[in-house]
Amino acid sequence: MNGSDCSLKSVAEPLSCINCHGYVTTNQNLPFWKGLLEDITVKLSKMYQLPIDRREKYENLILNLEKKRNQLIEIIEKISLLESNTLILV
């Protein structure tokens, strides 16, 4: 269930949250994680192309997406190291 440091409030059970210390994933989920990474990368590249004065309006969103991108890279690297369908805790 939600911990005190959970950023998702009013969620009954965040079973698919990558921020949860008990989230379990396998290498079968790798295409999903790579798709999310690609989506976030495309969004960030579009935001980076905005003029500075317009980009400032989206600074919090950009920081949030950069954090998620880094988390996804970490997850993908961990899963990629697996040779079998072994479960890992993120």
C-alpha positions as CSV (number, residue, x, y, z in Angstrom):
1,M,0.0,0.0,0.0
2,N,0.9,3.7,0.0
3,G,3.9,4.6,2.2
4,S,4.3,8.0,3.9
5,D,6.7,9.1,1.2
6,C,4.4,8.1,-1.7
7,S,3.8,10.8,-4.2
8,L,0.6,9.2,-5.3
9,K,-2.2,10.3,-2.9
10,S,-5.7,8.8,-2.8
11,V,-4.6,5.7,-4.7
12,A,-5.9,2.5,-3.3
13,E,-3.0,0.2,-4.4
14,P,-0.3,1.5,-6.7
15,L,0.7,-2.0,-8.0
16,S,2.3,-0.6,-11.1
17,C,4.2,2.3,-9.6
18,I,8.0,2.2,-10.4
19,N,8.6,4.4,-7.3
20,C,7.3,1.7,-4.9
21,H,10.1,-0.1,-3.2
22,G,8.2,-3.4,-3.6
23,Y,7.5,-3.1,-7.3
24,V,8.5,-6.3,-9.1
25,T,9.3,-6.5,-12.8
26,T,10.7,-9.0,-15.3
27,N,12.5,-8.8,-18.6
28,Q,9.1,-9.4,-20.2
29,N,8.3,-5.8,-19.2
30,L,11.3,-4.4,-21.0
31,P,9.4,-3.3,-24.1
32,F,7.0,-1.4,-21.9
33,W,9.8,0.4,-20.1
34,K,11.6,1.2,-23.4
35,G,8.3,2.6,-24.8
36,L,7.9,4.9,-21.8
37,L,11.5,6.0,-22.1
38,E,11.1,6.8,-25.8
39,D,7.9,8.7,-25.1
40,I,9.5,10.8,-22.3
41,T,12.6,11.4,-24.5
42,V,10.4,12.8,-27.4
43,K,8.5,15.1,-25.0
44,L,11.8,16.4,-23.4
45,S,13.4,17.0,-26.8
46,K,10.4,19.1,-27.9
47,M,10.5,21.1,-24.6
48,Y,14.2,21.7,-25.0
49,Q,13.6,23.3,-28.4
50,L,11.3,25.9,-26.8
51,P,12.7,29.4,-26.4
52,I,14.0,30.0,-22.9
53,D,11.2,32.4,-21.9
54,R,8.5,29.8,-22.9
55,R,10.5,26.9,-21.4
56,E,10.5,28.5,-17.9
57,K,6.7,28.0,-17.7
58,Y,7.3,24.2,-18.0
59,E,10.4,24.0,-15.7
60,N,8.6,21.7,-13.1
61,L,7.3,19.4,-15.8
62,I,10.7,19.2,-17.4
63,L,12.3,18.4,-14.1
64,N,9.7,15.7,-13.4
65,L,10.2,14.1,-16.8
66,E,14.0,14.2,-16.4
67,K,13.6,12.4,-13.1
68,K,11.3,9.8,-14.6
69,R,13.7,9.3,-17.6
70,N,16.6,8.6,-15.2
71,Q,14.5,6.1,-13.3
72,L,13.5,4.4,-16.5
73,I,17.1,4.2,-17.7
74,E,18.1,2.6,-14.4
75,I,15.2,0.1,-14.6
76,I,16.1,-0.8,-18.3
77,E,19.7,-1.3,-17.4
78,K,18.9,-3.6,-14.5
79,I,16.4,-5.6,-16.6
80,S,18.9,-5.8,-19.6
81,L,21.5,-7.4,-17.3
82,L,19.1,-10.4,-16.7
83,E,19.6,-13.4,-18.8
84,S,16.5,-15.2,-17.7
85,N,12.9,-14.4,-16.6
86,T,14.1,-13.7,-13.0
87,L,12.1,-11.3,-10.9
88,I,13.9,-8.2,-9.6
89,L,12.8,-5.6,-7.1
90,V,13.2,-2.0,-8.3
